[in-house]
């Protein structure tokens, strides 16, 4: 039989509620703007301790407190856009998912020791199951409802840490998994009490060593590309007052110092053009003239309309030829760039939903441009948080990534720095340089190892002219990332189901009366 201590709560419910609230706040500190990445382990550890030995209802309660504490702080920048209602709505939805996932974690803590009561099963097997279930919860929240919201992924907190290189092997989900496994293994070693010694510390030590010593997967240098990138800092927020072509003119003014320079490609941010150059001949003529003056193709972005559909579109623009390649944003932001099931949400909050006039259509063309034989991977704003967009660019032949974003709706908040951290993780994950350009900053050029090559401060117009290294070769994360996610997600849930079935079978066996005389020797 397992130690009875393993099926009792480590903390009374009142204390667990306090610890869960602290855990969410501590976990947020691991992300920018504070960025104290070791606190991710502390936040996860505190959250797990509150779940051990809990009832399902108790787990739901502490899960709600943990989720609300984390998300209400982590995405407070939403209030800069539409106020407190969307903030509470999104944080509330994510909190519900966190709470439901907490029940699964507490069931694993309850069932696993009963099915596998051995010491080494607790030290090795249980942390693996806990890590898998935590990751499965992340994957679900990152894909549903609609396109999900994979913003608070644990692995993304490590963009500035020595652990980030693991993402090149297993992706961000794999990094999340290993972080939770390590934390859960340490907790189990501490709980081992009289069995706590050097030998029983081996599982936690091995997980810790894997986190630290594994180097980034090496990709192959393939030359340089001279990239001019522009941060116009114009009036590009959704509710900014602006005159005709004010945003376009801001980009042109910030580009002026680059005229006459030797440039291979000129990059502007998302929403850098406030008219549709595919239908507006005046805007098209301006872009043609600019491309001719810089003697290089442009990568620009604007809202475009084709037929009845409106897209958030990046364009490869060549002088005299116009937009020779297009990429439309794959995952428009629900409640920001379109309103899913508008009839339903408009009935709930007609004034608020009525403010959102945009109805962007999801794009289906690949996130990739061929720029004079050089592969450029793309991600428009929040698309940087979706693994499949990034992986497809690398699989299509990207040798460099160019991310375009418009953070004007979130000026002076943590949103831009959090998104910039995602861009840094993508550089490390794919072994590619990244040029991350924003309308209002912060903008940076990031090397394949995550170091900053060049940058522009927030709320200032400016430009960068950077010789950016190209790389070839696919990292294991790009190749096996979908399989890692499938195994960690569905595999962990399958393991929990099996544990539950074995637990039910065990309880039925214990309740079955022993036949009279059974087990009595007749000799």
ROBA-798539 format. One line per 10 residues: number of its first residue (from 1); their letters; for each residue x, z, y of C-alpha. Coordinates in steps of 0.2 Angstrom, whole numbers, always signed. Example, Ala and Ser with C-alpha at 12.3 -4.5 7.8 and 13.67 -1.06 7.14 Angstrom:
2
1) AS) +62:+39:-22 ~ +68:+36:-5
% end
This chain:
523
1) XXXXXXXXXX) +0:+0:+0 ~ +6:-3:+18 ~ +11:+11:+29 ~ -5:+18:+36 ~ +4:+18:+53 ~ +2:-1:+53 ~ -17:-1:+54 ~ -18:+11:+68 ~ -17:+7:+87 ~ +0:+10:+95
11) XXXXXXXXXX) -9:+15:+111 ~ -26:+22:+115 ~ -38:+10:+122 ~ -36:+17:+140 ~ -17:+16:+139 ~ -18:-2:+132 ~ -29:-7:+146 ~ -16:-1:+159 ~ -2:-9:+149 ~ -11:-26:+148
21) XXXXXXXXXX) -13:-26:+166 ~ +5:-23:+169 ~ +10:-36:+156 ~ +1:-50:+165 ~ +9:-46:+182 ~ +26:-44:+174 ~ +24:-61:+165 ~ +20:-69:+181 ~ +36:-63:+188 ~ +46:-74:+176
31) XXXXXXXXXX) +39:-90:+184 ~ +44:-96:+202 ~ +44:-91:+215 ~ +51:-75:+209 ~ +59:-83:+193 ~ +66:-68:+184 ~ +65:-77:+167 ~ +70:-62:+156 ~ +53:-53:+161 ~ +44:-66:+150
41) XXXXXXXXXX) +50:-56:+135 ~ +44:-40:+143 ~ +27:-47:+147 ~ +25:-54:+130 ~ +31:-38:+122 ~ +19:-27:+132 ~ +4:-39:+128 ~ +8:-38:+109 ~ +10:-19:+109 ~ -8:-18:+116
51) XXXXXXXXXX) -15:-28:+102 ~ -7:-19:+87 ~ -20:-10:+77 ~ -35:-14:+89 ~ -52:-18:+84 ~ -59:-36:+88 ~ -68:-29:+103 ~ -54:-19:+109 ~ -42:-34:+107 ~ -55:-44:+117
61) XXXXXXXXXX) -55:-31:+131 ~ -36:-30:+133 ~ -35:-49:+131 ~ -47:-50:+146 ~ -37:-38:+156 ~ -20:-47:+152 ~ -27:-64:+155 ~ -35:-60:+171 ~ -19:-50:+177 ~ -8:-65:+174
71) XXXXXXXXXX) -19:-80:+179 ~ -26:-72:+195 ~ -8:-70:+201 ~ -1:-85:+194 ~ -13:-98:+201 ~ -17:-89:+217 ~ -11:-105:+226 ~ -28:-113:+222 ~ -36:-103:+236 ~ -26:-114:+248
81) XXXXXXXXXX) -36:-128:+242 ~ -55:-124:+241 ~ -55:-105:+243 ~ -59:-91:+230 ~ -73:-99:+220 ~ -62:-112:+211 ~ -48:-99:+209 ~ -60:-86:+200 ~ -68:-100:+190 ~ -52:-107:+183
91) XXXXXXXXXX) -43:-90:+181 ~ -59:-84:+173 ~ -60:-98:+160 ~ -42:-96:+156 ~ -44:-77:+154 ~ -58:-80:+141 ~ -47:-91:+131 ~ -33:-78:+132 ~ -45:-65:+126 ~ -52:-75:+111
101) XXXXXXXXXX) -34:-79:+106 ~ -30:-60:+107 ~ -43:-57:+94 ~ -33:-69:+82 ~ -17:-60:+86 ~ -24:-43:+82 ~ -32:-49:+66 ~ -15:-55:+61 ~ -7:-38:+64 ~ -21:-30:+54
111) XXXXXXXXXX) -22:-42:+39 ~ -4:-47:+36 ~ +3:-29:+32 ~ -12:-27:+20 ~ -9:-44:+11 ~ +10:-43:+12 ~ +15:-24:+13 ~ +34:-27:+10 ~ +47:-22:+23 ~ +54:-39:+24
121) XXXXXXXXXX) +38:-47:+26 ~ +34:-37:+41 ~ +51:-40:+49 ~ +51:-59:+45 ~ +34:-66:+41 ~ +23:-56:+53 ~ +33:-61:+69 ~ +32:-80:+63 ~ +13:-79:+61 ~ +12:-70:+78
131) XXXXXXXXXX) +23:-83:+87 ~ +13:-97:+79 ~ -4:-90:+85 ~ +2:-87:+102 ~ +8:-105:+103 ~ -8:-111:+95 ~ -18:-103:+109 ~ -7:-111:+122 ~ -10:-128:+114 ~ -28:-126:+114
141) XXXXXXXXXX) -29:-120:+132 ~ -18:-135:+137 ~ -30:-148:+130 ~ -48:-141:+132 ~ -60:-142:+140 ~ -58:-160:+147 ~ -39:-162:+148 ~ -35:-143:+148 ~ -24:-134:+159 ~ -6:-131:+152
151) XXXXXXXXXX) +0:-123:+167 ~ +5:-106:+161 ~ +15:-110:+146 ~ +27:-97:+141 ~ +42:-109:+138 ~ +40:-116:+155 ~ +46:-100:+162 ~ +63:-103:+156 ~ +68:-118:+167 ~ +82:-108:+175
161) XXXXXXXXXX) +87:-99:+160 ~ +101:-102:+146 ~ +87:-104:+134 ~ +79:-120:+142 ~ +91:-131:+131 ~ +81:-127:+116 ~ +67:-137:+123 ~ +77:-153:+119 ~ +76:-149:+100 ~ +58:-142:+98
171) XXXXXXXXXX) +49:-146:+115 ~ +42:-133:+126 ~ +30:-127:+113 ~ +44:-124:+101 ~ +53:-114:+114 ~ +37:-103:+117 ~ +36:-100:+98 ~ +54:-94:+96 ~ +52:-83:+111 ~ +37:-74:+104
181) XXXXXXXXXX) +45:-73:+87 ~ +60:-65:+94 ~ +49:-52:+104 ~ +38:-49:+89 ~ +53:-46:+78 ~ +60:-33:+90 ~ +44:-24:+90 ~ +43:-24:+71 ~ +61:-18:+70 ~ +57:-4:+82
191) XXXXXXXXXX) +41:+1:+72 ~ +51:+2:+56 ~ +56:+20:+60 ~ +65:+27:+45 ~ +69:+10:+39 ~ +77:+5:+55 ~ +96:+0:+53 ~ +108:-14:+55 ~ +101:-24:+40 ~ +83:-23:+46
201) XXXXXXXXXX) +89:-29:+63 ~ +95:-45:+56 ~ +78:-55:+58 ~ +77:-51:+77 ~ +96:-54:+79 ~ +95:-71:+71 ~ +80:-76:+82 ~ +90:-70:+97 ~ +105:-79:+92 ~ +95:-95:+90
211) XXXXXXXXXX) +88:-93:+107 ~ +105:-92:+115 ~ +118:-102:+106 ~ +109:-118:+102 ~ +116:-131:+115 ~ +106:-145:+122 ~ +104:-161:+111 ~ +116:-173:+118 ~ +110:-190:+125 ~ +121:-204:+129
221) XXXXXXXXXX) +127:-209:+147 ~ +122:-226:+152 ~ +128:-229:+170 ~ +120:-224:+187 ~ +106:-230:+197 ~ +106:-227:+216 ~ +90:-220:+221 ~ +83:-218:+239 ~ +69:-206:+239 ~ +58:-201:+254
231) XXXXXXXXXX) +48:-185:+259 ~ +38:-190:+273 ~ +29:-173:+277 ~ +14:-182:+284 ~ -4:-176:+286 ~ -7:-179:+267 ~ -18:-164:+262 ~ -36:-168:+257 ~ -43:-160:+273 ~ -30:-164:+285
241) XXXXXXXXXX) -35:-173:+301 ~ -26:-190:+302 ~ -27:-206:+311 ~ -26:-223:+302 ~ -10:-226:+292 ~ -3:-209:+297 ~ +3:-205:+280 ~ +11:-222:+278 ~ +19:-221:+295 ~ +26:-204:+290
251) XXXXXXXXXX) +35:-212:+275 ~ +41:-227:+285 ~ +49:-215:+298 ~ +57:-205:+285 ~ +64:-220:+277 ~ +72:-227:+293 ~ +89:-219:+290 ~ +90:-228:+273 ~ +89:-245:+280 ~ +105:-254:+278
261) XXXXXXXXXX) +111:-243:+264 ~ +115:-250:+247 ~ +100:-245:+236 ~ +94:-250:+219 ~ +76:-243:+221 ~ +66:-234:+234 ~ +54:-220:+229 ~ +40:-213:+239 ~ +29:-199:+234 ~ +11:-198:+227
271) XXXXXXXXXX) -1:-203:+241 ~ +12:-209:+252 ~ +1:-224:+257 ~ -16:-220:+264 ~ -24:-237:+261 ~ -25:-248:+245 ~ -11:-261:+246 ~ -19:-271:+232 ~ -33:-275:+243 ~ -27:-272:+261
281) XXXXXXXXXX) -17:-287:+266 ~ -9:-277:+281 ~ -3:-263:+270 ~ +4:-276:+258 ~ +13:-285:+272 ~ +21:-269:+277 ~ +28:-265:+260 ~ +34:-283:+258 ~ +44:-281:+274 ~ +51:-264:+269
291) XXXXXXXXXX) +56:-271:+252 ~ +65:-285:+260 ~ +74:-274:+272 ~ +80:-262:+259 ~ +84:-277:+247 ~ +77:-267:+233 ~ +60:-264:+224 ~ +49:-250:+229 ~ +40:-237:+218 ~ +25:-231:+229
301) XXXXXXXXXX) +8:-223:+226 ~ -9:-225:+233 ~ -27:-224:+228 ~ -32:-241:+221 ~ -49:-249:+216 ~ -51:-262:+203 ~ -69:-267:+200 ~ -80:-251:+201 ~ -65:-239:+195 ~ -54:-230:+207
311) XXXXXXXXXX) -36:-225:+201 ~ -22:-214:+207 ~ -9:-228:+205 ~ +10:-230:+205 ~ +16:-247:+209 ~ +32:-256:+207 ~ +33:-267:+223 ~ +44:-282:+225 ~ +46:-292:+241 ~ +36:-308:+241
321) XXXXXXXXXX) +28:-303:+224 ~ +18:-287:+228 ~ +14:-275:+214 ~ +22:-282:+199 ~ +19:-267:+188 ~ +6:-253:+189 ~ +4:-236:+181 ~ -12:-226:+184 ~ -12:-207:+182 ~ -17:-203:+164
331) XXXXXXXXXX) -25:-186:+167 ~ -34:-184:+184 ~ -37:-166:+188 ~ -54:-160:+184 ~ -63:-153:+200 ~ -49:-160:+210 ~ -48:-179:+207 ~ -64:-180:+199 ~ -79:-170:+194 ~ -83:-170:+175
341) XXXXXXXXXX) -102:-168:+172 ~ -105:-168:+190 ~ -124:-166:+188 ~ -121:-149:+179 ~ -108:-142:+191 ~ -117:-149:+207 ~ -132:-139:+201 ~ -122:-123:+201 ~ -112:-126:+217 ~ -119:-141:+227
351) XXXXXXXXXX) -110:-137:+243 ~ -93:-134:+235 ~ -94:-149:+223 ~ -100:-160:+237 ~ -83:-158:+245 ~ -75:-167:+231 ~ -78:-185:+234 ~ -64:-192:+224 ~ -69:-199:+207 ~ -53:-206:+199
361) XXXXXXXXXX) -53:-214:+182 ~ -40:-210:+169 ~ -27:-223:+167 ~ -23:-231:+151 ~ -7:-241:+155 ~ +10:-233:+150 ~ +20:-221:+161 ~ +34:-233:+162 ~ +42:-246:+174 ~ +55:-259:+170
371) XXXXXXXXXX) +66:-259:+186 ~ +78:-274:+184 ~ +81:-270:+166 ~ +82:-251:+168 ~ +68:-240:+161 ~ +60:-228:+172 ~ +48:-215:+165 ~ +34:-209:+177 ~ +23:-194:+179 ~ +11:-193:+194
381) XXXXXXXXXX) +9:-175:+200 ~ +0:-164:+187 ~ +4:-177:+173 ~ +21:-168:+172 ~ +13:-154:+163 ~ +7:-165:+149 ~ +19:-168:+135 ~ +12:-184:+129 ~ +15:-193:+145 ~ +33:-187:+146
391) XXXXXXXXXX) +36:-192:+128 ~ +28:-209:+129 ~ +40:-213:+144 ~ +55:-209:+134 ~ +49:-218:+118 ~ +45:-234:+129 ~ +64:-234:+135 ~ +65:-223:+150 ~ +83:-220:+155 ~ +78:-209:+170
401) XXXXXXXXXX) +62:-201:+176 ~ +54:-202:+193 ~ +40:-190:+197 ~ +29:-192:+212 ~ +18:-178:+218 ~ +8:-173:+233 ~ +8:-154:+236 ~ +1:-154:+254 ~ -15:-146:+248 ~ -4:-131:+242
411) XXXXXXXXXX) +8:-129:+257 ~ +18:-113:+258 ~ +12:-107:+240 ~ +21:-106:+223 ~ +13:-121:+217 ~ +26:-133:+222 ~ +40:-122:+215 ~ +31:-120:+198 ~ +29:-139:+197 ~ +47:-141:+201
421) XXXXXXXXXX) +51:-130:+187 ~ +41:-141:+175 ~ +51:-156:+181 ~ +67:-147:+178 ~ +61:-142:+160 ~ +57:-161:+157 ~ +74:-166:+162 ~ +82:-154:+149 ~ +69:-158:+136 ~ +72:-177:+137
431) XXXXXXXXXX) +90:-177:+141 ~ +86:-187:+157 ~ +89:-186:+175 ~ +73:-183:+186 ~ +70:-188:+204 ~ +55:-177:+209 ~ +48:-182:+226 ~ +34:-173:+235 ~ +25:-178:+251 ~ +29:-161:+259
441) XXXXXXXXXX) +43:-154:+247 ~ +51:-146:+239 ~ +59:-162:+232 ~ +75:-163:+221 ~ +85:-174:+210 ~ +89:-165:+194 ~ +103:-169:+181 ~ +99:-170:+162 ~ +106:-152:+160 ~ +94:-145:+173
451) XXXXXXXXXX) +106:-143:+187 ~ +101:-148:+205 ~ +110:-163:+212 ~ +101:-166:+228 ~ +86:-159:+237 ~ +75:-158:+252 ~ +67:-142:+259 ~ +48:-140:+260 ~ +39:-144:+276 ~ +52:-156:+283
461) XXXXXXXXXX) +53:-175:+283 ~ +69:-182:+275 ~ +77:-193:+263 ~ +89:-193:+249 ~ +101:-206:+243 ~ +108:-201:+226 ~ +118:-210:+212 ~ +108:-204:+198 ~ +115:-204:+180 ~ +105:-214:+167
471) XXXXXXXXXX) +104:-209:+149 ~ +99:-216:+132 ~ +94:-209:+115 ~ +79:-199:+111 ~ +80:-180:+109 ~ +72:-172:+94 ~ +59:-165:+105 ~ +53:-182:+109 ~ +53:-188:+91 ~ +46:-173:+82
481) XXXXXXXXXX) +37:-164:+96 ~ +19:-169:+91 ~ +23:-163:+73 ~ +30:-147:+79 ~ +14:-144:+89 ~ +3:-149:+74 ~ +12:-137:+63 ~ +12:-122:+75 ~ -6:-125:+81 ~ -16:-130:+65
491) XXXXXXXXXX) -3:-122:+53 ~ -4:-105:+61 ~ -23:-105:+61 ~ -23:-110:+43 ~ -12:-96:+39 ~ -23:-84:+48 ~ -38:-91:+38 ~ -29:-88:+21 ~ -24:-71:+26 ~ -42:-67:+30
501) XXXXXXXXXX) -48:-74:+13 ~ -34:-64:+4 ~ -40:-48:+13 ~ -58:-51:+8 ~ -53:-54:-10 ~ -42:-38:-10 ~ -56:-27:-3 ~ -68:-34:-16 ~ -56:-31:-30 ~ -54:-13:-24
511) XXXXXXXXXX) -73:-10:-23 ~ -75:-17:-41 ~ -78:-2:-53 ~ -66:+0:-67 ~ -75:-3:-84 ~ -77:+13:-95 ~ -61:+15:-106 ~ -52:+1:-97 ~ -33:+4:-98 ~ -34:+18:-111
521) XXX) -22:+17:-125 ~ -30:+17:-143 ~ -14:+20:-152
% end
